[in-house]
Amino acid sequence: MGGVFHAQQCAEKYLKAILVAKGQAFPKTHDLAALSDLCDQNGVIIPISQDLLQRLTAYAVQVRYPGDDPIPDEARAALKTAQTVRNFARKLLGLIS
């Protein structure tokens, strides 16, 4: 289960990095869709559906409660979403070409 938590954290931190780069303050939140909306309001459209971001958001809290581990397909989907956010953000921030 820890892997999906880390996938959520990865996406969250990169979305927040984009907002910092844009000089935009953001609330204390784990809500990836809300952070994506803030990015959009600042001219950066995140190439991930709100639905996928909401699914990944759930892992920020769900990891704290035992017994509801994701199935391998869910874990793979979470990782793929985080990787897409990461790759997009790193390119936008000039960390990769």
Chimera marker file (.cmm) of the C-alpha trace (Angstrom):
<marker_set name="trace">
<marker id="1" x="0.000" y="0.000" z="0.000" r="1" g="1" b="0" radius="0.5"/>
<marker id="2" x="2.889" y="2.359" z="0.673" r="1" g="1" b="0" radius="0.5"/>
<marker id="3" x="3.665" y="2.542" z="-3.041" r="1" g="1" b="0" radius="0.5"/>
<marker id="4" x="0.348" y="4.154" z="-3.917" r="1" g="1" b="0" radius="0.5"/>
<marker id="5" x="0.772" y="6.637" z="-1.063" r="1" g="1" b="0" radius="0.5"/>
<marker id="6" x="4.162" y="7.593" z="-2.494" r="1" g="1" b="0" radius="0.5"/>
<marker id="7" x="2.662" y="7.885" z="-5.983" r="1" g="1" b="0" radius="0.5"/>
<marker id="8" x="0.087" y="10.340" z="-4.610" r="1" g="1" b="0" radius="0.5"/>
<marker id="9" x="2.776" y="12.277" z="-2.762" r="1" g="1" b="0" radius="0.5"/>
<marker id="10" x="4.915" y="12.459" z="-5.909" r="1" g="1" b="0" radius="0.5"/>
<marker id="11" x="2.083" y="13.940" z="-7.961" r="1" g="1" b="0" radius="0.5"/>
<marker id="12" x="1.121" y="16.332" z="-5.154" r="1" g="1" b="0" radius="0.5"/>
<marker id="13" x="4.647" y="17.675" z="-4.733" r="1" g="1" b="0" radius="0.5"/>
<marker id="14" x="5.138" y="18.206" z="-8.462" r="1" g="1" b="0" radius="0.5"/>
<marker id="15" x="1.812" y="20.040" z="-8.814" r="1" g="1" b="0" radius="0.5"/>
<marker id="16" x="2.812" y="22.244" z="-5.896" r="1" g="1" b="0" radius="0.5"/>
<marker id="17" x="6.229" y="22.842" z="-7.497" r="1" g="1" b="0" radius="0.5"/>
<marker id="18" x="4.492" y="24.089" z="-10.642" r="1" g="1" b="0" radius="0.5"/>
<marker id="19" x="2.410" y="26.474" z="-8.540" r="1" g="1" b="0" radius="0.5"/>
<marker id="20" x="5.507" y="27.730" z="-6.705" r="1" g="1" b="0" radius="0.5"/>
<marker id="21" x="7.214" y="28.324" z="-10.070" r="1" g="1" b="0" radius="0.5"/>
<marker id="22" x="4.173" y="30.359" z="-11.142" r="1" g="1" b="0" radius="0.5"/>
<marker id="23" x="4.272" y="32.373" z="-7.905" r="1" g="1" b="0" radius="0.5"/>
<marker id="24" x="0.875" y="31.002" z="-6.898" r="1" g="1" b="0" radius="0.5"/>
<marker id="25" x="0.024" y="30.310" z="-3.272" r="1" g="1" b="0" radius="0.5"/>
<marker id="26" x="-1.910" y="27.128" z="-2.603" r="1" g="1" b="0" radius="0.5"/>
<marker id="27" x="-3.903" y="25.756" z="0.317" r="1" g="1" b="0" radius="0.5"/>
<marker id="28" x="-2.752" y="22.916" z="2.535" r="1" g="1" b="0" radius="0.5"/>
<marker id="29" x="-4.420" y="20.103" z="0.655" r="1" g="1" b="0" radius="0.5"/>
<marker id="30" x="-3.846" y="16.643" z="-0.729" r="1" g="1" b="0" radius="0.5"/>
<marker id="31" x="-6.564" y="17.172" z="-3.374" r="1" g="1" b="0" radius="0.5"/>
<marker id="32" x="-4.766" y="16.723" z="-6.682" r="1" g="1" b="0" radius="0.5"/>
<marker id="33" x="-7.767" y="17.860" z="-8.748" r="1" g="1" b="0" radius="0.5"/>
<marker id="34" x="-7.910" y="21.123" z="-6.779" r="1" g="1" b="0" radius="0.5"/>
<marker id="35" x="-4.174" y="21.642" z="-7.297" r="1" g="1" b="0" radius="0.5"/>
<marker id="36" x="-4.612" y="20.874" z="-11.001" r="1" g="1" b="0" radius="0.5"/>
<marker id="37" x="-7.407" y="23.477" z="-11.163" r="1" g="1" b="0" radius="0.5"/>
<marker id="38" x="-5.057" y="26.049" z="-9.625" r="1" g="1" b="0" radius="0.5"/>
<marker id="39" x="-2.432" y="25.163" z="-12.214" r="1" g="1" b="0" radius="0.5"/>
<marker id="40" x="-5.062" y="25.621" z="-14.942" r="1" g="1" b="0" radius="0.5"/>
<marker id="41" x="-5.987" y="29.041" z="-13.523" r="1" g="1" b="0" radius="0.5"/>
<marker id="42" x="-2.304" y="29.934" z="-13.839" r="1" g="1" b="0" radius="0.5"/>
<marker id="43" x="-2.035" y="28.889" z="-17.467" r="1" g="1" b="0" radius="0.5"/>
<marker id="44" x="-0.734" y="25.342" z="-16.985" r="1" g="1" b="0" radius="0.5"/>
<marker id="45" x="-3.030" y="22.575" z="-18.123" r="1" g="1" b="0" radius="0.5"/>
<marker id="46" x="-2.082" y="19.276" z="-16.492" r="1" g="1" b="0" radius="0.5"/>
<marker id="47" x="-2.461" y="16.435" z="-19.045" r="1" g="1" b="0" radius="0.5"/>
<marker id="48" x="-4.312" y="14.089" z="-16.677" r="1" g="1" b="0" radius="0.5"/>
<marker id="49" x="-8.058" y="13.698" z="-16.281" r="1" g="1" b="0" radius="0.5"/>
<marker id="50" x="-9.675" y="14.964" z="-13.114" r="1" g="1" b="0" radius="0.5"/>
<marker id="51" x="-11.009" y="11.442" z="-12.556" r="1" g="1" b="0" radius="0.5"/>
<marker id="52" x="-7.503" y="9.944" z="-12.457" r="1" g="1" b="0" radius="0.5"/>
<marker id="53" x="-6.299" y="12.707" z="-10.153" r="1" g="1" b="0" radius="0.5"/>
<marker id="54" x="-9.234" y="12.079" z="-7.795" r="1" g="1" b="0" radius="0.5"/>
<marker id="55" x="-8.464" y="8.355" z="-7.698" r="1" g="1" b="0" radius="0.5"/>
<marker id="56" x="-4.849" y="9.092" z="-6.843" r="1" g="1" b="0" radius="0.5"/>
<marker id="57" x="-5.913" y="11.653" z="-4.216" r="1" g="1" b="0" radius="0.5"/>
<marker id="58" x="-7.740" y="8.934" z="-2.290" r="1" g="1" b="0" radius="0.5"/>
<marker id="59" x="-4.433" y="7.224" z="-1.519" r="1" g="1" b="0" radius="0.5"/>
<marker id="60" x="-3.245" y="10.202" z="0.567" r="1" g="1" b="0" radius="0.5"/>
<marker id="61" x="-5.759" y="9.253" z="3.248" r="1" g="1" b="0" radius="0.5"/>
<marker id="62" x="-6.584" y="5.630" z="2.490" r="1" g="1" b="0" radius="0.5"/>
<marker id="63" x="-3.068" y="4.466" z="3.360" r="1" g="1" b="0" radius="0.5"/>
<marker id="64" x="-3.712" y="5.378" z="6.984" r="1" g="1" b="0" radius="0.5"/>
<marker id="65" x="-6.467" y="2.794" z="7.312" r="1" g="1" b="0" radius="0.5"/>
<marker id="66" x="-5.515" y="-0.894" z="7.128" r="1" g="1" b="0" radius="0.5"/>
<marker id="67" x="-7.465" y="-3.507" z="5.240" r="1" g="1" b="0" radius="0.5"/>
<marker id="68" x="-8.299" y="-1.688" z="2.013" r="1" g="1" b="0" radius="0.5"/>
<marker id="69" x="-5.182" y="-2.371" z="-0.011" r="1" g="1" b="0" radius="0.5"/>
<marker id="70" x="-5.367" y="-1.633" z="-3.745" r="1" g="1" b="0" radius="0.5"/>
<marker id="71" x="-5.245" y="-4.492" z="-6.201" r="1" g="1" b="0" radius="0.5"/>
<marker id="72" x="-2.149" y="-4.637" z="-8.437" r="1" g="1" b="0" radius="0.5"/>
<marker id="73" x="-3.987" y="-3.029" z="-11.376" r="1" g="1" b="0" radius="0.5"/>
<marker id="74" x="-4.959" y="-0.060" z="-9.189" r="1" g="1" b="0" radius="0.5"/>
<marker id="75" x="-1.398" y="0.274" z="-7.969" r="1" g="1" b="0" radius="0.5"/>
<marker id="76" x="-0.075" y="0.227" z="-11.545" r="1" g="1" b="0" radius="0.5"/>
<marker id="77" x="-2.633" y="2.868" z="-12.575" r="1" g="1" b="0" radius="0.5"/>
<marker id="78" x="-1.630" y="5.051" z="-9.602" r="1" g="1" b="0" radius="0.5"/>
<marker id="79" x="2.022" y="4.784" z="-10.542" r="1" g="1" b="0" radius="0.5"/>
<marker id="80" x="1.288" y="5.608" z="-14.192" r="1" g="1" b="0" radius="0.5"/>
<marker id="81" x="-0.688" y="8.714" z="-13.198" r="1" g="1" b="0" radius="0.5"/>
<marker id="82" x="2.105" y="9.893" z="-10.896" r="1" g="1" b="0" radius="0.5"/>
<marker id="83" x="4.707" y="9.276" z="-13.597" r="1" g="1" b="0" radius="0.5"/>
<marker id="84" x="2.713" y="11.321" z="-16.112" r="1" g="1" b="0" radius="0.5"/>
<marker id="85" x="2.427" y="14.241" z="-13.686" r="1" g="1" b="0" radius="0.5"/>
<marker id="86" x="6.119" y="13.927" z="-12.807" r="1" g="1" b="0" radius="0.5"/>
<marker id="87" x="7.309" y="13.841" z="-16.419" r="1" g="1" b="0" radius="0.5"/>
<marker id="88" x="5.098" y="16.788" z="-17.385" r="1" g="1" b="0" radius="0.5"/>
<marker id="89" x="6.193" y="18.874" z="-14.393" r="1" g="1" b="0" radius="0.5"/>
<marker id="90" x="9.895" y="18.100" z="-14.828" r="1" g="1" b="0" radius="0.5"/>
<marker id="91" x="9.751" y="19.162" z="-18.456" r="1" g="1" b="0" radius="0.5"/>
<marker id="92" x="7.750" y="22.307" z="-17.660" r="1" g="1" b="0" radius="0.5"/>
<marker id="93" x="10.161" y="23.241" z="-14.858" r="1" g="1" b="0" radius="0.5"/>
<marker id="94" x="13.176" y="22.730" z="-17.123" r="1" g="1" b="0" radius="0.5"/>
<marker id="95" x="14.499" y="19.756" z="-15.178" r="1" g="1" b="0" radius="0.5"/>
<marker id="96" x="14.562" y="17.557" z="-18.307" r="1" g="1" b="0" radius="0.5"/>
<marker id="97" x="14.548" y="18.343" z="-22.001" r="1" g="1" b="0" radius="0.5"/>
<link id1="1" id2="2" r="1" g="1" b="0" radius="0.2"/>
<link id1="2" id2="3" r="1" g="1" b="0" radius="0.2"/>
<link id1="3" id2="4" r="1" g="1" b="0" radius="0.2"/>
<link id1="4" id2="5" r="1" g="1" b="0" radius="0.2"/>
<link id1="5" id2="6" r="1" g="1" b="0" radius="0.2"/>
<link id1="6" id2="7" r="1" g="1" b="0" radius="0.2"/>
<link id1="7" id2="8" r="1" g="1" b="0" radius="0.2"/>
<link id1="8" id2="9" r="1" g="1" b="0" radius="0.2"/>
<link id1="9" id2="10" r="1" g="1" b="0" radius="0.2"/>
<link id1="10" id2="11" r="1" g="1" b="0" radius="0.2"/>
<link id1="11" id2="12" r="1" g="1" b="0" radius="0.2"/>
<link id1="12" id2="13" r="1" g="1" b="0" radius="0.2"/>
<link id1="13" id2="14" r="1" g="1" b="0" radius="0.2"/>
<link id1="14" id2="15" r="1" g="1" b="0" radius="0.2"/>
<link id1="15" id2="16" r="1" g="1" b="0" radius="0.2"/>
<link id1="16" id2="17" r="1" g="1" b="0" radius="0.2"/>
<link id1="17" id2="18" r="1" g="1" b="0" radius="0.2"/>
<link id1="18" id2="19" r="1" g="1" b="0" radius="0.2"/>
<link id1="19" id2="20" r="1" g="1" b="0" radius="0.2"/>
<link id1="20" id2="21" r="1" g="1" b="0" radius="0.2"/>
<link id1="21" id2="22" r="1" g="1" b="0" radius="0.2"/>
<link id1="22" id2="23" r="1" g="1" b="0" radius="0.2"/>
<link id1="23" id2="24" r="1" g="1" b="0" radius="0.2"/>
<link id1="24" id2="25" r="1" g="1" b="0" radius="0.2"/>
<link id1="25" id2="26" r="1" g="1" b="0" radius="0.2"/>
<link id1="26" id2="27" r="1" g="1" b="0" radius="0.2"/>
<link id1="27" id2="28" r="1" g="1" b="0" radius="0.2"/>
<link id1="28" id2="29" r="1" g="1" b="0" radius="0.2"/>
<link id1="29" id2="30" r="1" g="1" b="0" radius="0.2"/>
<link id1="30" id2="31" r="1" g="1" b="0" radius="0.2"/>
<link id1="31" id2="32" r="1" g="1" b="0" radius="0.2"/>
<link id1="32" id2="33" r="1" g="1" b="0" radius="0.2"/>
<link id1="33" id2="34" r="1" g="1" b="0" radius="0.2"/>
<link id1="34" id2="35" r="1" g="1" b="0" radius="0.2"/>
<link id1="35" id2="36" r="1" g="1" b="0" radius="0.2"/>
<link id1="36" id2="37" r="1" g="1" b="0" radius="0.2"/>
<link id1="37" id2="38" r="1" g="1" b="0" radius="0.2"/>
<link id1="38" id2="39" r="1" g="1" b="0" radius="0.2"/>
<link id1="39" id2="40" r="1" g="1" b="0" radius="0.2"/>
<link id1="40" id2="41" r="1" g="1" b="0" radius="0.2"/>
<link id1="41" id2="42" r="1" g="1" b="0" radius="0.2"/>
<link id1="42" id2="43" r="1" g="1" b="0" radius="0.2"/>
<link id1="43" id2="44" r="1" g="1" b="0" radius="0.2"/>
<link id1="44" id2="45" r="1" g="1" b="0" radius="0.2"/>
<link id1="45" id2="46" r="1" g="1" b="0" radius="0.2"/>
<link id1="46" id2="47" r="1" g="1" b="0" radius="0.2"/>
<link id1="47" id2="48" r="1" g="1" b="0" radius="0.2"/>
<link id1="48" id2="49" r="1" g="1" b="0" radius="0.2"/>
<link id1="49" id2="50" r="1" g="1" b="0" radius="0.2"/>
<link id1="50" id2="51" r="1" g="1" b="0" radius="0.2"/>
<link id1="51" id2="52" r="1" g="1" b="0" radius="0.2"/>
<link id1="52" id2="53" r="1" g="1" b="0" radius="0.2"/>
<link id1="53" id2="54" r="1" g="1" b="0" radius="0.2"/>
<link id1="54" id2="55" r="1" g="1" b="0" radius="0.2"/>
<link id1="55" id2="56" r="1" g="1" b="0" radius="0.2"/>
<link id1="56" id2="57" r="1" g="1" b="0" radius="0.2"/>
<link id1="57" id2="58" r="1" g="1" b="0" radius="0.2"/>
<link id1="58" id2="59" r="1" g="1" b="0" radius="0.2"/>
<link id1="59" id2="60" r="1" g="1" b="0" radius="0.2"/>
<link id1="60" id2="61" r="1" g="1" b="0" radius="0.2"/>
<link id1="61" id2="62" r="1" g="1" b="0" radius="0.2"/>
<link id1="62" id2="63" r="1" g="1" b="0" radius="0.2"/>
<link id1="63" id2="64" r="1" g="1" b="0" radius="0.2"/>
<link id1="64" id2="65" r="1" g="1" b="0" radius="0.2"/>
<link id1="65" id2="66" r="1" g="1" b="0" radius="0.2"/>
<link id1="66" id2="67" r="1" g="1" b="0" radius="0.2"/>
<link id1="67" id2="68" r="1" g="1" b="0" radius="0.2"/>
<link id1="68" id2="69" r="1" g="1" b="0" radius="0.2"/>
<link id1="69" id2="70" r="1" g="1" b="0" radius="0.2"/>
<link id1="70" id2="71" r="1" g="1" b="0" radius="0.2"/>
<link id1="71" id2="72" r="1" g="1" b="0" radius="0.2"/>
<link id1="72" id2="73" r="1" g="1" b="0" radius="0.2"/>
<link id1="73" id2="74" r="1" g="1" b="0" radius="0.2"/>
<link id1="74" id2="75" r="1" g="1" b="0" radius="0.2"/>
<link id1="75" id2="76" r="1" g="1" b="0" radius="0.2"/>
<link id1="76" id2="77" r="1" g="1" b="0" radius="0.2"/>
<link id1="77" id2="78" r="1" g="1" b="0" radius="0.2"/>
<link id1="78" id2="79" r="1" g="1" b="0" radius="0.2"/>
<link id1="79" id2="80" r="1" g="1" b="0" radius="0.2"/>
<link id1="80" id2="81" r="1" g="1" b="0" radius="0.2"/>
<link id1="81" id2="82" r="1" g="1" b="0" radius="0.2"/>
<link id1="82" id2="83" r="1" g="1" b="0" radius="0.2"/>
<link id1="83" id2="84" r="1" g="1" b="0" radius="0.2"/>
<link id1="84" id2="85" r="1" g="1" b="0" radius="0.2"/>
<link id1="85" id2="86" r="1" g="1" b="0" radius="0.2"/>
<link id1="86" id2="87" r="1" g="1" b="0" radius="0.2"/>
<link id1="87" id2="88" r="1" g="1" b="0" radius="0.2"/>
<link id1="88" id2="89" r="1" g="1" b="0" radius="0.2"/>
<link id1="89" id2="90" r="1" g="1" b="0" radius="0.2"/>
<link id1="90" id2="91" r="1" g="1" b="0" radius="0.2"/>
<link id1="91" id2="92" r="1" g="1" b="0" radius="0.2"/>
<link id1="92" id2="93" r="1" g="1" b="0" radius="0.2"/>
<link id1="93" id2="94" r="1" g="1" b="0" radius="0.2"/>
<link id1="94" id2="95" r="1" g="1" b="0" radius="0.2"/>
<link id1="95" id2="96" r="1" g="1" b="0" radius="0.2"/>
<link id1="96" id2="97" r="1" g="1" b="0" radius="0.2"/>
</marker_set>
